Amino acid sequence: MRRPTIDFMGRRNWFFAVSGIIIAIGLVSLFTRGLVFGIEFQGGTVMTFEAQSGTTAEDIRVSLQKAGVADARNATIQTTQDGAFLVRTSEADPTKAAEAFRAVVSDLKLPEQDVTVTTIGPGWGRSVTNAALLALAVSIIAILIYISLRFEYKMSATAVLALLHDTLIVLGVYSLFGREVTPNTMAALLTILGYSLYDTIVVFHRIRENSRNLQKQSFMQMANESINQVFMRWINTGLTSIIPVLCLLLLGGQTLKDFAFALTVGMLSGAYSSVGIASTVYALWKEREPKFQALKKKFEKETAKAS
């Protein structure tokens, strides 16, 4: 089978432009609209109502207002696959939340049902947020240390740059679509870092192997050839990883869909950034070293003479 010869390095400005546009749109959304955090992060109450035919989300909202729920107008109301309503409010008092639940059931004449209310205090939400941020920070530091020791610091810096690229894209997409950020999202983000880093390491390893006896081409050309050498592996790994995640996104329950949505966006971004961001930035950075600058000039002179 003939190996592909795609000029990745020659298209690097296109990669940078596409990434820049997507991240810029995401940042604008993050600064203007922000993120919708689940009650696990900010505290509040989740109520599940078994509704009857004809009941709408607006009916639930109006009934919550009648029951005295302070932020009923801003409550998040979702319909589950079995026709029930999942309501999230900022009410932190379990007693008041249970009373509001009974009032809504009575007001809308919903089927008799047990009080299904889960209340999370703001203190627990803060601990979840701090733990998630700590896990993210520790993972990035560990990645920097490992790649610096295993390869070199320039590889670790560009790998982390790609991870930040992927994280910003996922958060930007969440903000644009108004999706709720939950602990599942944080778990997916950490999983994404692993997948993205794996793709990047595969390319970096081949670049390092090919750079040991570099004599007849520039570093950029060698890096481009290295990417082409692992291109089919990159495609196959990406497809086998994304197919089950897409199945979860399309066929899974609500909790699985939240997890799969973040994974889908992040894995696509990670596969792209390993080649379009990490490898191209690394090659540009390395070619600025005196050794590779001299090799580039030598190769350009030899090419000019031959032509």
N, C-alpha and C positions, 0 to 999 in steps of 0.2 A: 504494500500500500504506500502510495507516494505521500511523503510528509508535507504538510501545508507550509507555505512560505508567505505569511502575512506580515506586512510591515507595521508592527505594533509601535515601534519607536517613531516611525515617520508620522504616525497618527496621534502622537502623544498630546499635541495641542487640542485636538478634538476631544480626547479623553478628559483633559483638564477643563475644557469649556463646558462639556456636558455635566461633569461633576459640580463645577462651580454654579451653573444655572440651577441644578436640582437643589443643592445645598442652600443657595441664596433664597429660593422660593420657600424652602422649609424654615429657614431662619426668620424670614418675614412673618410667616404664619406663627412661629413660636413666640415672637415678640408681640404680635398683635392679638392672636387668639389664645396662645398658651396651650397647655396640655390639660386634658380632662383626667384628673386623678381619681381612682376608685376609692371606696370608703376604707380600704385596707391602709391607705396612705394618709387620708385626712380625717378618718373617723366618720361615723354615721350609722345608718340603719339600712338593711336590705329586707324588703317585704315581698313575699310571693303570694299572689292572689289567684285562686282558681276561679276564672271568670266564666260567665255564660255567654252564649251566642248574642252578638249585638253590642257587647260592652267594648268601648274604645279606650285608648290611652288617655284621651282628653276627659272622658268620664271619670277615670281614676284620679286624674290630676285635680279636677274640680271637687271631687269628694274629699281628697286629702286636704284641700284648702278649707272646706267646711269643718273638717275634723280638727283644724287648728295647727296643722303642720306648717311651721314657719316658712320653710323654703319650698313649699309644694310647687310653686311656679317653675322653679329650676330643677325639680327632681328629674332623675333619669328613669324613663319608663321603657322597658323592652318587652317584646312578646317572645315567649319561649316556643319551642317546637310543638309542645302539647297544648298550646293556646292559653297558657297562664301568663300573668303579667309579673315581671320582675321590676320592683321599684326601689331606687336608691335615693335616700334623702340624707341630710346632714344631722337629723335628730339623733342625739347621743344618749337620751334618757330611755332605758328599756321599758319603763312603765308607761311613759307617754306614747312610745312607739306602739306598744301592744294595744293601748286604748284607741289610738288612731286606726289601727288595723281593724278592730271590731267595729268602729264607727263606719269605715268604708264598706265593709261587708254588709252592714245593716242598711246603709244609705242606698247602695246600688242593688240590694236584694240578691247578693251573690250566693252561690251554694254554701251550705253549712260546711265549715272547714276549721281545722285547728289553726291557732295563731302561729303563723310562720314568719318569725321576725328574728333577725340576727343583728345585734348592735355591737359596734366596735368603737372603743374610746379613742380620742385623739392621741393619747399617750402611746398606745399600741401602734398607731399609724406612724408616729414619729420614729419609733424604734425600728419598724419595718423599713422606712425610708433610709435611716442611718445605716442599717445593716446592708441594704442594697448598694448604697453609695460606697461603703467600705469594701464590699466584695468587688465592685467595679474597679476601684482604685488599686486594691491589692493585686488583682489579676493583671492590670496594665503594668504595674511595677515588676511583677514576676516575669511577664513577657519581655520587658526591657532587659532585665538581668539575664534571663536564659539565652535570648538571641545574641546578646553582646558577648556572652561567654562561648556559646556554641559557634557563632559566626563572627559578626563584628558589630560595633555600635551603630554604624550607618544603616545596616540592615534592620536593627532593632528600632531605630528612629522612624524609618520609612514604614515598617510593619505597623507600628503604633499609629502613624499618620493614617494608614489605610483603615485601621480599626475605628479611629475617631470619625473618619469619613463615613463608615458604615453606620455608626451610632447616630450621627447627625441626620443621615438620610432616614433611618427608621423613626426617629423622634419627629422629624419634619413631616413624614407621611402620617404619623399618628395625629399630629396637630391639624394637618390639612383635612383629614377625614373625620376629625372629632372623635376618634376612638378612645376608649377609656384605658388609662395606664393602670395595670394591676400587677401584683407580684408575678403573675404568669408572663407579663411583658418583660420584667426584669430578668426572669429565668431565661426567657428566649434571647434577650440581649447577650447574656453571658454565654449561651450556647452558640450564638452567632459569632462571637469573638473566636471561639474555638474553630469553627468551620472556616472562617475567613483566614485565620492564622495558618491553618493547615495548607490551604491553597497557596498562600504566600511563601511558606517554607519550602514547598515543593519546587517552586520556580527559583527561589533563592539558592537552593541546594544545587540545581543544575547550573545556574550562573557561576557559582563559586567553583564548581568542578571544571567548567569550560575556561575559566579565567586563569587557571594555573599555568598553562602553557600558551598564553595569548601572544601571538607574534605577527600574524598575517591579516589582522583586521582590528578595527577600533573596538573599544569596550562596548559602545552602543550597538554595533553590528553583532558582536558576540552575544550580548544580552537578548537581542531580537531573535537570534538563532536559537538561543536556549529556550525562550518562550515557545517557539514553534516546535521544539523537540518534545515538550511536555504538553503540547496543546490538546492532543486527543485524550490524554490522561485527565487533563483539566475538564474537558467536556464530559467525559464518562463519569468522573467523580461528582460533578455538579448535577448531572441528570439523575444519577442513582440516589443522591441526597434529597433533591427537590421533589421528586415524584411522590414519595410517601407523605411529605409535608403538605403537598397540594391536595392529596386525598383527605388528610385531616381537615384542611381548610374547607373543602367542599362537602365532606360527608360527616365530619365530627360534630359533637355537641358544642354548646356555646363556650364552655370552658376550654375545650380543645381548639376551637376556632380562634379564640383570642391568642392562644399560644402559637398556633400555626400561622396566623396572619403576620405576626412579628417575625417569625422564622422565615417565611416566604420572602418578605421584603429584604430582610437582612442577608439571607443566603444569596439572593440574586445580586445584591450590592456587593457582598463579600467576594463572590466569584469574579465580578467585574473589577473590583478594586485591587485584587491581587496582581492582575496584569496591567490594568489601566492606570493605577495610581502607585502602588508600592514598587513594582518592578521598574516603571519608567522613571520615577523620581530617584530611585536608587542608582539607576544607570546614569542619569544626568549628573548626579552628585559624584559618582566614582570617576566619571570621565574628566572631571575638573582636577583630579589629582595629577601632579607633575608627570608621574610615570606614564599614565594613560594619555595625557596631553601629548607627550613626546611620541608615543606610539601612533596616535592619531595623525600627527603631522608627517611622520615617516610613511605611513600607509598612503596618505593623500599625495605625497610626492611620487611614490612608486606608481600609483594609479595614473598620475598626470603624465609621467614618462612613458608608461605603456600605451597611453592613448595618443 
